[in-house]
Structure formats: structure tokens, C-alpha cells
Amino acid sequence: MSKADYPYADDEFDAPTGPDVPRGVHRAPRSAWSRWWPFLVVILVVPAIAYGLVTFASRDNSPSTPTSSTTSKAPSASASKPSTSPSAESSSEPSEPAESASEEPTAEVALATPVTVFNAAGISGLAASTVTDLKGAGFTNVTAANYVGTKPGESTVYYASDDLKATADLVARTIGIDTVTLSESDAEDGVSAVLITQP
């Protein structure tokens, strides 16, 4: 509808007071700047605010990193210091006892050791058969005898000195006895085995 065809008289809305005031049912056209400035504000201001927040947060965390680096460096320095002369001396000192321990002679089985097998079980031929087993294992000086005196609580192998421990262990394994005891009085001249039951 054109202005000439408008059937109504002019009123206060048809008398504009400024260039941008609405005139009748029509409005003045908006400029390009008025349409685009909100978008420009969002594009420019929001990244600037985000950058400021990130920078502020990084400043708060930055003092903690040097302290952690210094603390981590301090133990490494202290750990590296003992590795000079003290550690070399400490490492050399324990090696000498280890060598001396390895140089110590180990007890060996002496198959020529006198071994006496006592029959305290009352089973005929038990000591003689045990002597045969020991000779089959390589022992060369084995004798059989009947036990006289107070019997031990279980079958036991006695040895007279520490250097005969390995020999006594072999005697015990050969005839199936678990108890091996150091007793010079019960072992006589070397090793003795007292059989309470048949192994």
C-alpha cells in the first residue's frame, strides 16, 4: 500500500522527532554496524577473557614447579655423593669377608670313618643288614654290635666332632634315620647309629 492510498489521517506516530524514530508502520533501515557489533564483541572479548584466565591459572601453578624441581634435584645430588669414595670402600669391605667365607673348606664325607651300628630293637640280624647297606654306600670301616644301656627315644645317629657332621648325615640318609646328634660319648671313635626300630 502506498502513502497515497493510506485512508487514515496523520497522528503523533506519523510526526517523527528523529531520523531513526518509527514512522507509521514502517521503520528506518538499520545500519550494518548496528547489526554486526554484537558478534564482533563476542569474537574479540570472549577469547581475551579466556586467555586472561589461562594466564592467571598458569601463574598460580608456576611457583610449585620450581620447588618440585629443586627437591628432585637435591636427592639426586645427595644420592650421587655417596657413590664416590664411601660407597667404594663399603662395597670393597663386604667383598673381602665373602671371599674369605668362600675360601673356608667345607666338611667332606670321610668313608673310612669308623661307623658302629648298634641293634637296640631286638630284631635279629638288623645291625648286620644295616652294615651291608653302609658298605654298599662306600663306607669301609663299619661294624655291628648289640646296644647296652639306656635307649634313646628314637633311632639316632651320633657323631663325635663337627668335622664328622657330613659323614654322619650320609650314614643317616643311607639307613633312613632322621635324627643326627653331636655327642662324643655316644659316637665313640667316629659315628654310631643306634637302631630302636627297623628303618
C-alpha positions in Angstrom: 0.0 0.0 0.0 1.4 3.4 -1.0 1.2 6.5 1.1 -1.4 8.0 -1.3 -3.7 5.1 -0.7 -3.4 5.3 3.1 -7.0 6.2 4.3 -6.2 7.5 7.8 -5.1 10.9 8.9 -1.7 11.5 10.3 -1.2 11.2 14.1 1.6 11.6 16.6 3.3 8.4 15.3 3.4 9.9 11.8 5.3 13.0 13.0 8.9 11.8 13.6 11.2 13.6 16.0 14.4 11.9 14.8 15.8 10.1 11.8 15.5 6.6 13.5 12.1 7.1 15.1 9.4 4.7 13.6 7.3 6.4 11.1 3.8 4.9 10.8 4.0 1.1 10.3 7.5 1.5 8.7 10.9 1.6 10.5 14.0 3.3 9.2 16.6 0.8 7.9 19.3 -0.3 10.4 22.9 0.3 9.6 25.4 -2.6 9.0 27.4 -1.6 12.1 24.3 -1.9 14.4 23.7 -5.4 13.1 27.3 -6.7 13.4 28.8 -5.2 16.5 27.3 -7.8 19.0 29.1 -10.6 17.0 32.4 -8.7 16.9 32.2 -8.2 20.7 31.7 -11.9 21.2 34.5 -12.8 18.9 37.0 -10.4 20.4 36.1 -10.2 24.1 35.5 -13.9 24.8 38.9 -15.1 23.6 40.6 -12.2 25.5 38.8 -13.3 28.7 39.7 -17.0 28.2 43.4 -16.0 27.6 43.4 -14.0 30.8 42.0 -16.8 32.8 44.6 -19.3 31.4 47.4 -16.9 32.1 46.2 -16.4 35.7 45.9 -20.1 36.3 49.4 -20.7 34.9 50.9 -18.1 37.2 49.3 -19.8 40.3 50.9 -23.2 39.3 54.3 -21.8 38.3 55.7 -21.4 41.9 55.1 -25.1 42.7 57.1 -26.4 39.7 60.5 -24.8 40.8 60.1 -26.2 44.3 59.5 -29.7 42.9 62.4 -29.5 40.6 64.7 -28.3 43.4 63.5 -31.1 45.7 64.0 -33.6 43.0 67.5 -32.3 42.3 68.5 -32.3 45.9 68.0 -36.0 46.5 69.8 -36.8 43.2 72.8 -34.8 44.3 72.8 -36.4 47.7 72.4 -39.8 46.2 75.3 -39.2 43.8 77.6 -38.1 46.6 77.8 -41.4 48.5 78.8 -43.1 45.2 82.3 -41.5 45.4 84.6 -42.9 48.0 82.4 -44.1 50.8 80.4 -46.5 48.6 83.6 -47.8 47.0 85.0 -48.5 50.5 81.8 -50.1 51.7 81.5 -52.2 48.6 85.1 -53.4 48.9 84.8 -54.2 52.6 81.9 -56.8 52.3 83.6 -58.4 49.3 86.6 -59.5 51.4 84.5 -61.5 54.0 82.6 -63.0 51.2 85.8 -64.2 49.6 87.1 -65.5 53.0 83.8 -67.3 53.5 84.1 -69.0 50.1 87.7 -69.9 50.9 86.7 -71.8 54.1 86.9 -75.5 53.5 83.7 -77.4 53.5 83.3 -80.6 55.5 83.6 -83.7 53.3 82.4 -87.2 53.8 85.1 -89.5 55.1 84.1 -93.0 54.1 86.9 -94.5 56.1 85.5 -93.1 59.4 84.7 -95.9 62.0 81.0 -96.5 62.0 79.3 -98.7 64.6 75.7 -99.9 64.1 74.0 -100.8 67.4 71.0 -103.1 67.4 68.7 -101.8 70.2 65.5 -103.0 68.5 65.8 -106.7 69.5 65.4 -107.7 65.8 67.9 -110.4 64.9 70.2 -109.5 62.1 69.1 -105.8 61.9 72.6 -104.4 62.6 74.3 -106.8 60.2 71.9 -105.9 57.3 72.5 -102.2 58.1 76.2 -102.7 57.9 75.8 -104.3 54.5 73.8 -101.2 53.3 76.5 -98.8 54.6 79.3 -100.8 52.9 77.3 -100.7 49.7 77.2 -96.9 50.0 81.1 -96.9 50.2 81.8 -97.0 53.9 84.9 -99.2 54.5 85.1 -99.4 58.4 81.6 -100.5 59.6 80.9 -102.9 62.4 77.7 -104.3 64.1 77.1 -104.6 67.8 74.3 -105.0 70.4 73.3 -101.9 72.3 73.7 -101.9 76.1 72.4 -99.1 78.2 69.5 -96.6 78.2 67.9 -96.4 74.7 67.3 -93.1 73.1 63.7 -92.2 72.3 64.1 -92.8 68.6 66.7 -94.2 66.2 69.6 -91.7 66.2 73.0 -91.2 64.5 75.7 -89.8 66.8 78.9 -88.1 65.6 82.0 -87.2 67.8 83.1 -83.8 66.3 81.9 -81.2 63.9 84.2 -82.4 61.1 82.2 -85.7 61.0 78.8 -84.0 60.5 78.8 -84.6 56.8 79.7 -88.2 57.3 77.0 -88.7 60.0 74.4 -87.1 57.6 75.3 -89.6 54.9 75.1 -92.5 57.3 71.6 -91.3 58.4 70.4 -90.9 54.9 71.7 -94.3 53.9 69.9 -96.2 56.6 66.8 -94.0 56.8 67.3 -92.1 60.1 66.1 -88.5 60.6 67.8 -87.6 63.9 71.6 -86.8 63.8 73.1 -85.5 67.1 76.6 -84.4 68.1 77.7 -86.5 71.1 81.2 -87.5 71.7 80.3 -90.0 74.4 77.7 -91.8 72.3 79.7 -91.7 69.0 82.7 -93.5 70.4 85.6 -93.0 67.9 83.7 -91.7 64.9 80.0 -92.3 64.1 77.5 -94.6 65.7 73.9 -95.5 64.7 71.5 -96.7 67.4 68.6 -98.6 65.8 65.4 -98.5 68.0 63.2 -99.8 65.2 63.8 -101.2 61.8 64.4 -98.2 59.4 
